[in-house]
Amino acid sequence: MLAAVEVLVVFASGGPMRVPVSLFVAAAAVSVLPGQRTWVVDRANGPGTDFLDLPPAVAAAAPGDTLVIVGQACSPFPGLYTAPMIDKGLRLVGTQTAINVDGQLVIANVPASQSVILQNVSLSGSTQDFSSFGLIVQACAGQVVLDGCRIHYGFPANSVVRFEDCARLTITRGDFQLDTAAVFERCNVRISGSHFRCGGKYAPERPTAACTSLVARDSEVTVLDSRIEGATQRFYFVYYYECRSDPSAPGIRVERCVLRMGRAARAEGNMLVGSSHWLCGYSSGGCATEGSIEARDSTVILDPRSSQQCPVLGVVQDVHSVEASSAWQGLRADATVATSPGALVALGAGYPMQLPIVTSVGLWHLDPAVTTIVGVAPASSHGVSSFRFTADLPTGTIIALQALVLLPNCSLQASIPMALAIVDLPTAS
């Protein structure tokens, strides 16, 4: 099957130039298997409803299907659904931002040939049992994409956000406010456009401890256009509690990792400060003792355009990366490559491989058999190249964008890849 991809390449020095290209889509190469059926999950049992809750919907769906989740205005939270266990390639998409899932959502054992896409979903505890909720992703050889997801803990709470043995994990537009660290073990993860905070809601009965937001072990972590902060500002009344000087916490802690802090990435460490009377709490000003990033047996690469609250020991170099908007099926999408001023950029699109190829220019993540060149463009004086393309591919397909960058010193380097899901506009019918 041959699927056409219309590409509009925008050059910094002139007008747009249309470049027709084609992408060979082998059935075995499609990341989400072509079930392509849409199921409507609606607790209110509105018109067109297939299921009232997520667990039976997930059980009935075939790999490649989409579950459209309809939000409800019910008390105490809008649209409380039961968290399912997902072990096959599915797309779960909320029709509103107020889609709340109660309990621990588990994604596990997704095959390399399939992908899970979670979009516009919030995870929260119920008023009956705040004790255990969150997200666990483990043993996934396939791509896992979390797009526009939100996890906020309540009080009392015991939030769990844990990722283990994930070969290809992408987190975009995420908002995670946790009472403990998000933990990544043996993962390859890319975080962009997201905010991780440790600490949160008013908690009068419980003194708050210093908290690191992101902990990674034996992983490769790339952070782009995101803010990772330890122990965000939080106050509690102390009518009979003493203000305590708890130790400070870094925003990020890594062990045996490669951590890349790319353009517009910020890590913050925070320390506890107290007042002499009724209130004490966390201040987001000042440096933690450990700094904003604590690294043990790890390599830290800092883009000069990243921002750390405190000095961090690391290798300072540009982190070349690709950012793209959501690729609506049949509509144009924009992609930008953040690189060095004066560089020449070739942007490729294709299917991500389970294991990248080790090359002299870095790790190459696109399958050479199904890769096309979107276009070539010089970087602007700010180090940005812009591209526009249209993907006429089946909804639910996962593609990847990766760039080859020719630097002004004539060295060639590969960028950090960007996973992108081809999606359609969600509807409830």
C-alpha positions in Angstrom: 0.0 0.0 0.0 1.4 3.4 -0.9 0.2 6.4 1.2 0.9 9.9 -0.1 2.4 12.5 2.2 2.1 16.1 1.1 5.0 18.2 2.5 5.3 21.9 2.6 8.9 22.9 3.5 9.3 26.4 4.9 12.8 27.8 4.3 14.1 30.6 6.6 15.5 32.5 3.7 12.6 32.4 1.3 9.0 31.3 0.5 7.5 27.9 0.9 8.3 25.1 -1.6 6.0 22.1 -2.1 7.8 18.8 -2.1 5.6 15.8 -3.0 6.9 12.6 -1.4 5.5 9.2 -0.7 5.8 6.8 2.2 5.6 3.1 1.7 3.4 1.7 4.4 3.9 -2.1 4.8 1.2 -3.7 6.9 3.7 -5.2 9.2 5.3 -1.8 9.8 2.2 0.0 11.1 2.8 0.6 14.8 -0.9 0.2 15.8 -2.5 -2.8 14.2 -5.3 -1.9 11.8 -8.3 -2.7 13.9 -9.5 0.9 13.4 -12.8 0.6 15.2 -14.0 3.4 17.4 -15.8 2.6 20.7 -17.7 5.2 22.7 -17.4 5.0 26.5 -19.9 7.1 28.3 -21.0 6.7 32.0 -24.2 8.7 31.2 -25.2 6.1 28.5 -25.8 8.8 25.9 -26.5 8.2 22.2 -24.0 5.9 20.5 -22.6 4.6 23.8 -20.9 1.2 23.5 -19.7 0.8 27.2 -20.3 2.6 30.5 -16.8 2.0 31.9 -13.2 1.5 30.7 -12.3 -2.1 31.8 -15.0 -3.8 29.7 -14.3 -1.5 26.8 -10.6 -2.3 26.9 -11.3 -6.1 27.1 -13.6 -6.0 24.0 -11.4 -3.7 21.9 -8.9 -5.2 19.3 -5.4 -3.9 18.8 -5.6 -0.7 16.8 -9.0 0.4 18.1 -9.8 3.8 19.6 -11.8 4.3 22.8 -13.5 7.8 22.9 -14.1 8.7 26.6 -17.0 11.1 27.2 -16.7 13.4 30.2 -19.6 13.9 32.6 -20.5 16.7 35.0 -21.1 14.5 38.0 -20.2 14.9 41.7 -17.5 14.9 43.1 -15.4 14.9 39.9 -16.5 15.1 36.3 -16.4 11.7 34.6 -15.0 9.2 37.1 -14.1 6.1 35.2 -12.4 2.9 36.6 -8.7 2.6 35.6 -8.2 -0.3 33.2 -5.2 -2.6 32.6 -4.0 -2.3 29.0 -1.8 -4.9 27.3 -2.4 -4.2 23.6 -2.1 -1.4 21.1 -5.1 1.0 21.8 -5.8 4.7 21.7 -7.7 6.2 24.6 -8.8 9.8 24.0 -10.9 12.1 26.2 -13.4 14.3 24.4 -12.9 17.0 27.2 -10.0 17.9 29.5 -12.2 16.8 32.4 -11.9 13.1 31.9 -11.1 11.5 35.3 -9.9 8.0 35.8 -10.0 6.6 39.3 -7.4 4.0 40.6 -4.1 2.8 39.1 -4.1 2.7 35.3 -1.6 0.0 34.2 -0.1 -0.4 30.7 2.0 -3.5 30.5 3.5 -6.0 28.0 2.7 -4.0 24.8 4.3 -5.8 21.9 6.9 -4.1 19.8 4.6 -4.0 16.8 1.9 -2.1 18.7 1.5 1.3 20.4 -0.6 2.7 23.2 -1.7 6.3 23.0 -3.3 8.0 26.0 -4.7 11.5 25.3 -6.5 14.1 27.4 -7.0 11.9 30.4 -6.7 12.9 34.1 -5.9 10.4 36.9 -7.2 11.2 40.3 -8.3 9.4 43.5 -11.9 9.2 44.5 -13.4 10.6 47.7 -14.0 7.0 48.9 -10.3 5.9 48.6 -7.5 8.3 47.8 -5.0 5.8 49.0 -3.9 4.3 45.7 -4.1 5.9 42.3 -1.8 6.9 39.4 -0.1 5.3 36.4 2.2 2.2 36.0 3.8 1.4 32.7 6.0 -1.7 32.5 7.6 -4.2 30.2 6.5 -2.4 27.0 8.5 -3.0 23.8 6.0 -1.0 21.8 5.7 2.8 21.8 3.7 4.4 24.6 2.6 8.0 24.1 1.1 10.1 26.9 -0.3 13.3 25.4 -2.1 16.0 27.4 -2.4 13.8 30.5 -2.8 15.1 34.0 -2.1 13.5 37.4 -3.0 15.5 40.5 -3.1 14.0 43.9 -5.7 14.9 46.6 -5.6 14.7 50.3 -5.0 12.2 51.8 -3.2 10.6 48.8 -0.7 8.0 47.7 0.0 8.7 44.1 2.1 6.2 42.1 3.7 7.2 38.7 6.2 4.5 37.7 7.7 3.4 34.4 9.8 0.2 34.1 11.4 -1.4 31.0 9.9 1.0 28.4 11.7 0.9 25.1 10.0 4.0 23.6 8.1 6.3 26.0 7.0 9.8 25.0 5.4 12.3 27.4 4.0 15.5 25.9 1.9 18.3 27.4 1.8 16.5 30.7 0.9 18.1 34.1 2.0 15.9 37.0 1.5 17.1 40.6 2.5 14.3 42.8 3.2 13.6 46.5 6.2 11.4 45.5 8.7 11.2 42.6 7.8 9.9 39.1 10.2 7.0 38.7 11.8 5.7 35.5 13.8 2.5 35.5 15.4 1.0 32.3 13.5 3.3 30.0 14.1 5.4 27.0 11.9 8.5 27.6 11.4 11.9 25.9 9.6 14.6 27.9 8.4 17.7 26.2 6.0 20.6 27.0 5.4 19.2 30.5 5.5 20.2 34.1 6.4 17.9 37.0 5.9 19.1 40.5 6.3 17.3 43.8 4.0 18.5 46.6 0.7 20.2 46.1 -2.6 20.6 47.9 -3.2 22.1 51.3 -2.5 19.4 54.0 -3.2 20.6 57.5 -2.6 17.3 59.4 0.6 16.4 57.7 3.9 18.2 57.6 5.3 18.2 54.1 8.7 16.6 53.3 11.1 17.7 50.7 10.4 15.8 47.4 12.3 15.2 44.1 9.9 15.2 41.1 11.8 12.9 38.7 14.0 9.9 39.6 15.6 7.8 36.8 17.8 4.8 37.0 19.6 2.9 34.1 17.7 5.1 31.6 18.1 7.5 28.8 16.1 10.7 29.5 15.6 13.7 27.3 13.8 16.8 28.7 12.7 19.5 26.3 10.6 22.7 26.9 9.6 21.4 30.3 9.9 22.3 34.0 10.8 19.8 36.6 10.7 21.1 40.2 11.2 19.6 43.6 8.8 20.3 46.5 6.7 23.1 45.0 5.4 25.8 47.3 3.0 24.4 49.9 1.8 25.8 53.3 0.1 24.2 56.3 -1.2 25.6 59.6 0.9 24.9 62.7 -1.3 25.7 65.6 0.4 22.8 67.4 3.1 21.8 65.0 6.6 23.1 65.0 8.2 24.3 61.7 10.8 21.7 60.7 14.0 22.2 58.7 13.7 19.2 56.4 16.5 18.6 53.9 16.1 20.2 50.5 15.5 18.2 47.3 16.7 18.5 43.7 14.2 18.6 40.9 15.8 15.6 39.1 17.9 12.7 40.5 19.5 10.2 38.0 21.6 7.1 38.6 23.5 5.4 35.8 21.7 7.4 33.2 22.2 9.7 30.2 20.2 12.9 30.9 19.8 15.5 28.2 18.4 18.9 29.2 17.4 20.4 25.9 16.2 23.8 24.8 13.9 25.6 27.3 14.2 22.7 29.8 14.4 23.8 33.5 15.1 21.9 36.6 14.6 23.4 40.0 15.6 22.3 43.5 13.7 23.7 46.5 14.4 24.0 50.2 12.1 24.3 53.3 11.8 27.6 55.0 9.7 28.5 58.0 8.1 31.6 59.6 8.2 32.3 63.3 4.4 32.3 63.8 1.4 30.6 62.2 2.6 29.4 58.8 5.5 27.6 57.3 6.1 26.1 53.9 8.2 25.7 50.9 9.8 28.5 49.0 10.6 28.1 45.3 13.5 30.6 45.6 17.1 29.7 46.4 19.2 26.6 45.7 18.8 23.2 47.2 21.9 21.8 48.8 22.1 19.1 46.1 21.3 21.6 43.3 18.6 21.3 40.7 20.0 18.0 39.3 21.7 15.3 41.3 23.6 12.8 39.1 25.3 9.6 40.2 27.4 7.6 37.7 25.6 9.4 34.9 26.2 11.7 31.9 24.4 15.0 31.9 24.3 17.0 28.7 23.1 20.6 29.1 21.9 22.7 26.1 23.1 26.3 26.6 19.4 27.3 26.1 18.3 25.2 29.0 17.9 26.7 32.5 18.9 25.3 35.8 18.2 26.9 39.1 21.6 26.0 40.5 25.0 25.2 38.8 25.1 21.6 37.5 28.2 19.7 36.4 27.7 18.4 32.9 28.7 18.6 29.3 27.5 21.8 27.7 26.5 21.3 24.1 23.4 21.8 21.9 20.8 19.1 22.1 19.3 18.9 18.6 15.6 18.0 18.9 12.4 17.8 16.9 9.1 19.2 18.0 5.8 18.8 16.2 2.2 19.6 16.6 -0.5 17.0 16.7 -0.8 15.4 13.2 -4.5 15.3 12.5 -5.3 12.8 9.8 -5.3 14.6 6.4 -4.5 18.0 7.9 -1.3 19.9 7.9 1.1 19.6 10.8 4.1 21.8 11.8 7.5 20.6 12.9 10.5 22.5 14.1 14.0 21.4 14.7 15.9 23.2 17.5 19.6 23.2 16.7 22.6 25.5 16.3 22.4 28.8 14.4 23.8 28.4 10.9 23.2 24.6 10.7 21.6 22.8 7.8 18.8 20.5 8.7 17.4 17.5 6.9 14.2 16.2 8.5 13.2 12.6 8.0 9.8 10.9 8.7 9.3 7.1 9.1 8.4 4.3 11.5 10.3 4.0 14.8 12.4 0.9 15.3 12.4 -1.0 18.5 16.2 -0.9 18.7 17.9 2.2 17.1 20.9 1.8 14.9 24.2 2.9 16.3 25.9 5.2 13.7 28.8 7.6 13.7 26.4 10.5 14.0 24.4 9.1 16.9 21.5 6.7 17.4 19.2 6.6 14.4 15.6 5.6 15.3 13.9 5.6 11.9 13.4 2.3 10.0 15.5 2.9 6.8 13.1 0.8 4.7 10.1 3.2 5.3 11.8 6.6 5.8 11.3 9.6 3.6 13.0 13.1 3.7 10.4 15.7 4.6 12.7 18.5 3.5 16.0 20.4 4.0 16.2 23.8 5.5 18.8 26.1 7.1 18.5 27.0 10.8 17.6 30.6 11.6 19.8 32.9 13.7 17.9 31.5 16.7 18.8 27.9 15.8 15.4 26.8 14.5 14.3 25.2 11.3 10.6 25.0 10.4 8.7 22.4 8.3 5.1 21.7 7.4 3.7 18.5 6.2 0.4 16.5 5.7 0.3 12.9 6.6 -2.3 10.8 4.7 -1.9 7.8 6.9 -4.3 5.6 8.9 -5.5 7.1 12.2 -3.6 5.6 15.1 -0.4 5.2 13.2 2.8 6.1 15.1 5.4 7.8 13.0 8.7 9.3 14.1 10.5 12.5 13.0 14.3 12.7 13.3 16.8 15.2 11.8 20.3 15.0 10.5 22.1 18.3 11.4 25.1 19.6 9.5 26.8 22.0 11.9 28.8 25.0 10.8 32.0 23.2 11.7 31.0 20.5 9.1 30.3 17.8 11.7 27.1 15.8 11.3 24.9 14.8 14.2 21.5 13.1 14.6 18.7 14.8 16.6 16.6 13.4 19.4 13.6 11.8 17.7 10.0 12.8 18.1 7.2 10.2 18.2 3.9 11.5 16.6 0.5 9.8 16.4 -1.8 10.3 13.4 -5.1 11.2 15.0 -8.6 12.2 14.0 -10.8 14.7 15.8 -12.5 12.8 18.6 -16.3 12.7 18.5 -18.9 11.1 20.8 -20.9 9.6 17.9 
